[in-house]
Amino acid sequence: MANVAEPTGAGRPLLQVERLAAGYGKIRALHGIGLTVHEARIVCVLGANGAGKTTLMRVLSGLLPVMDGTVQFDGQAIANVPAETLVRRGIVHVPQGRMVFAQLSVRENLMLGGYTRPAGEVRDHITHVLDYFPRLKERIGSRAGTLSGGEQQMLAIARGLLARPRLLMLDEPSMGVAPILKDAIFSTLRDIRDRERLTLLVVEQDADIALDISDEGYVIETGRVVMQASAAELAGNEDVRRAYLGG
């Protein structure tokens, strides 16, 4: 595994994972995963289908139990802490497939994203979040089920932001999104990081676009980290290019 020095200009470590093992029943899908995410950085996790990327996200967000190892957020142990408690502490997970409430309006979906906060504060914050997603502002009264795949992904991300996370975790945000909206979404993620000093952990199969916005990256194979480096180093690595970038 390629080790990297602490990133230049990085803040303190916000999320630290060591020797993490997890899975389903008696079957382990993660085997000794280790990663660090520094404040106000974008870190991507790359890997093929079945590598363990979604399992990792589900464990970190409290949806799956930790079998072994440690997980720390802002210096505090959070292994097996309930998902709702993690949201209140500032960890928000935007799952694969978006999972918007199709029969509810865009505004109602956004309000649900801030369920841990006072309603008046959430209404004020919606205006701020919609500045990042003008397409949603135009569709604010529409049912979420009538939005395109890309618009629904924007809604899922915006809904996550309504919880005012410190760490936003995104699982396959490009899935089912048209190329023109994919570029807009990833550009917006970088803009949000820069303006809000938000920390992002992004699981993504489109390695090219993920590495383009990320500071660091990890490559996972069969539940193990096999490579970690700066995004630029991974983008230039021949093995990574052959496996994930088509070059």
C-alpha positions as CSV (number, residue, x, y, z in Angstrom):
1,M,0.0,0.0,0.0
2,A,1.4,3.4,-0.9
3,N,1.6,5.7,2.1
4,V,1.3,9.4,1.9
5,A,2.5,12.2,4.2
6,E,-0.1,14.4,5.9
7,P,-1.6,16.5,3.1
8,T,-0.1,20.0,2.7
9,G,-2.5,22.7,4.0
10,A,-4.8,20.1,5.5
11,G,-6.7,20.8,8.8
12,R,-6.7,18.4,11.6
13,P,-8.0,14.8,11.1
14,L,-11.8,14.8,11.4
15,L,-12.4,11.1,10.7
16,Q,-9.9,8.4,11.5
17,V,-10.5,4.7,10.8
18,E,-8.2,1.9,11.9
19,R,-8.3,-1.8,11.3
20,L,-12.0,-1.7,10.5
21,A,-13.8,-5.0,9.9
22,A,-17.5,-5.2,9.1
23,G,-19.9,-7.2,7.0
24,Y,-23.3,-9.0,7.0
25,G,-24.0,-11.7,9.5
26,K,-20.9,-13.8,9.7
27,I,-19.6,-12.8,6.3
28,R,-16.9,-10.0,6.5
29,A,-16.9,-7.5,3.6
30,L,-14.2,-5.2,5.1
31,H,-10.9,-6.5,6.3
32,G,-8.8,-4.1,8.3
33,I,-9.7,-0.9,6.5
34,G,-7.7,2.2,7.5
35,L,-8.3,5.8,6.3
36,T,-8.0,9.4,7.5
37,V,-10.1,12.3,6.3
38,H,-8.8,15.8,7.3
39,E,-11.0,18.8,7.8
40,A,-12.1,20.8,4.7
41,R,-10.7,18.1,2.3
42,I,-12.4,16.0,-0.3
43,V,-11.4,12.3,-0.1
44,C,-12.6,9.8,-2.7
45,V,-12.8,6.0,-2.3
46,L,-12.4,4.1,-5.6
47,G,-13.1,0.5,-6.3
48,A,-15.0,-2.0,-8.5
49,N,-18.5,-3.3,-7.7
50,G,-18.3,-5.5,-4.7
51,A,-15.1,-4.0,-3.4
52,G,-16.8,-2.9,-0.1
53,K,-17.3,0.8,-0.8
54,T,-21.0,1.0,0.1
55,T,-20.4,-1.3,3.1
56,L,-17.8,1.2,4.3
57,M,-20.2,4.1,4.0
58,R,-23.0,2.2,5.8
59,V,-20.6,1.4,8.7
60,L,-19.4,4.9,9.1
61,S,-22.9,6.3,9.2
62,G,-24.1,3.8,11.8
63,L,-26.2,1.6,9.5
64,L,-24.0,-1.5,9.9
65,P,-22.2,-2.6,13.1
66,V,-18.4,-2.6,13.5
67,M,-17.0,-6.1,14.0
68,D,-13.5,-5.0,14.8
69,G,-11.3,-1.9,14.7
70,T,-11.9,1.7,15.7
71,V,-13.6,4.7,14.2
72,Q,-13.1,8.2,15.6
73,F,-14.9,11.4,14.6
74,D,-13.4,14.6,15.9
75,G,-11.4,12.6,18.4
76,Q,-14.3,10.7,19.8
77,A,-15.0,7.0,19.3
78,I,-18.2,6.5,17.3
79,A,-18.1,2.7,16.4
80,N,-21.6,1.4,16.8
81,V,-23.1,4.7,17.7
82,P,-26.7,4.9,16.4
83,A,-27.2,6.6,13.0
84,E,-29.5,9.4,14.4
85,T,-26.9,10.3,17.0
86,L,-24.2,10.5,14.3
87,V,-26.4,12.9,12.3
88,R,-26.7,15.1,15.3
89,R,-22.9,15.0,15.7
90,G,-22.4,16.1,12.1
91,I,-22.1,13.0,10.0
92,V,-24.5,12.9,7.1
93,H,-24.7,10.1,4.5
94,V,-26.3,10.6,1.1
95,P,-26.9,7.0,0.0
96,Q,-26.6,5.3,-3.3
97,G,-29.8,5.7,-5.3
98,R,-30.7,9.1,-3.8
99,M,-33.8,7.8,-2.0
100,V,-35.8,11.0,-2.3
101,F,-39.4,11.0,-1.1
102,A,-41.1,10.9,-4.6
103,Q,-44.6,11.9,-3.5
104,L,-43.3,14.9,-1.5
105,S,-42.3,18.3,-3.0
106,V,-38.8,19.5,-3.3
107,R,-39.3,21.9,-0.4
108,E,-40.8,19.1,1.8
109,N,-37.8,16.8,1.1
110,L,-35.5,19.6,2.1
111,M,-37.4,20.3,5.3
112,L,-37.1,16.6,6.2
113,G,-33.3,16.9,5.8
114,G,-33.3,19.4,8.7
115,Y,-35.4,17.3,11.1
116,T,-32.9,17.6,13.9
117,R,-33.0,21.4,13.8
118,P,-35.7,24.1,14.6
119,A,-38.1,24.5,11.6
120,G,-37.6,28.3,11.4
121,E,-33.8,27.8,11.1
122,V,-34.3,25.1,8.5
123,R,-36.5,27.4,6.3
124,D,-33.9,30.1,6.4
125,H,-31.1,27.6,5.5
126,I,-33.1,26.3,2.5
127,T,-32.7,29.6,0.8
128,H,-28.9,29.5,1.3
129,V,-28.6,25.9,0.1
130,L,-30.7,26.5,-3.0
131,D,-28.2,29.1,-4.1
132,Y,-25.9,26.1,-4.9
133,F,-28.7,24.4,-6.9
134,P,-30.7,26.9,-8.9
135,R,-32.5,24.1,-10.8
136,L,-34.0,23.0,-7.5
137,K,-35.1,26.6,-6.8
138,E,-37.0,26.5,-10.1
139,R,-38.7,23.2,-9.1
140,I,-39.3,24.0,-5.4
141,G,-43.0,23.1,-5.5
142,S,-42.7,20.1,-7.8
143,R,-43.0,16.5,-6.6
144,A,-39.5,15.0,-6.2
145,G,-40.6,12.0,-8.3
146,T,-41.0,14.2,-11.4
147,L,-37.3,15.4,-11.3
148,S,-34.7,13.9,-13.6
149,G,-32.0,11.6,-12.1
150,G,-29.5,14.5,-11.9
151,E,-32.0,16.8,-10.3
152,Q,-32.9,14.1,-7.7
153,Q,-29.2,13.7,-6.9
154,M,-29.0,17.5,-6.4
155,L,-32.0,17.2,-4.1
156,A,-30.4,14.4,-2.1
157,I,-27.2,16.4,-1.6
158,A,-29.1,19.6,-0.7
159,R,-31.3,17.6,1.7
160,G,-28.1,16.4,3.4
161,L,-26.8,19.9,3.7
162,L,-29.9,20.9,5.6
163,A,-28.6,18.9,8.5
164,R,-25.5,21.2,8.6
165,P,-23.0,18.4,8.5
166,R,-19.3,18.6,9.3
167,L,-18.7,15.5,7.2
168,L,-20.8,14.8,4.2
169,M,-20.5,11.3,2.8
170,L,-21.7,10.6,-0.8
171,D,-22.2,7.1,-2.2
172,E,-22.0,7.0,-6.0
173,P,-23.4,10.6,-6.7
174,S,-22.8,10.2,-10.4
175,M,-25.0,7.1,-10.8
176,G,-27.9,7.5,-13.2
177,V,-26.9,11.2,-13.9
178,A,-26.6,12.7,-17.4
179,P,-23.0,13.8,-18.2
180,I,-23.9,17.5,-18.3
181,L,-25.5,17.4,-14.8
182,K,-22.7,15.1,-13.5
183,D,-20.2,17.8,-14.2
184,A,-22.4,20.5,-12.6
185,I,-22.9,18.4,-9.5
186,F,-19.2,17.7,-8.9
187,S,-18.3,21.3,-9.6
188,T,-20.8,22.3,-7.0
189,L,-19.4,19.9,-4.5
190,R,-16.0,21.5,-4.8
191,D,-17.6,25.0,-4.5
192,I,-19.4,23.9,-1.3
193,R,-16.2,22.6,0.2
194,D,-14.4,25.9,-0.6
195,R,-17.2,28.2,0.7
196,E,-18.4,26.2,3.7
197,R,-15.1,24.5,4.7
198,L,-17.1,21.3,4.6
199,T,-15.4,17.9,4.6
200,L,-16.5,15.3,2.0
201,L,-15.9,11.6,1.7
202,V,-17.0,10.4,-1.8
203,V,-17.4,6.9,-3.0
204,E,-17.5,6.8,-6.8
205,Q,-17.0,4.5,-9.7
206,D,-16.3,7.3,-12.1
207,A,-12.7,7.7,-11.0
208,D,-11.9,10.4,-13.5
209,I,-14.5,12.9,-12.2
210,A,-13.9,11.9,-8.5
211,L,-10.2,12.4,-8.7
212,D,-10.7,15.8,-10.5
213,I,-12.3,17.3,-7.4
214,S,-10.6,15.3,-4.6
215,D,-7.5,16.1,-2.6
216,E,-6.7,12.5,-1.7
217,G,-8.0,9.1,-2.6
218,Y,-8.1,5.5,-1.5
219,V,-8.4,2.4,-3.7
220,I,-10.3,-0.6,-2.2
221,E,-10.2,-4.2,-3.5
222,T,-12.1,-7.0,-1.8
223,G,-12.6,-5.1,1.4
224,R,-9.0,-3.9,1.8
225,V,-7.2,-0.7,1.0
226,V,-4.6,-1.4,-1.6
227,M,-3.5,2.1,-2.4
228,Q,-3.7,5.6,-0.9
229,A,-2.2,8.8,-2.4
230,S,-2.9,12.3,-3.4
231,A,-5.6,12.5,-6.1
232,A,-3.0,13.7,-8.6
233,E,-0.7,10.7,-7.9
234,L,-3.6,8.3,-8.3
235,A,-4.7,9.9,-11.5
236,G,-1.2,9.5,-12.9
237,N,-0.7,5.9,-11.6
238,E,-0.6,3.4,-14.5
239,D,-2.4,0.7,-12.5
240,V,-5.2,3.0,-11.5
241,R,-5.5,4.4,-15.0
242,R,-5.8,0.9,-16.4
243,A,-8.3,-0.3,-13.8
244,Y,-10.5,2.8,-13.4
245,L,-9.7,5.5,-15.9
246,G,-9.7,3.5,-19.1
247,G,-6.2,4.4,-20.0
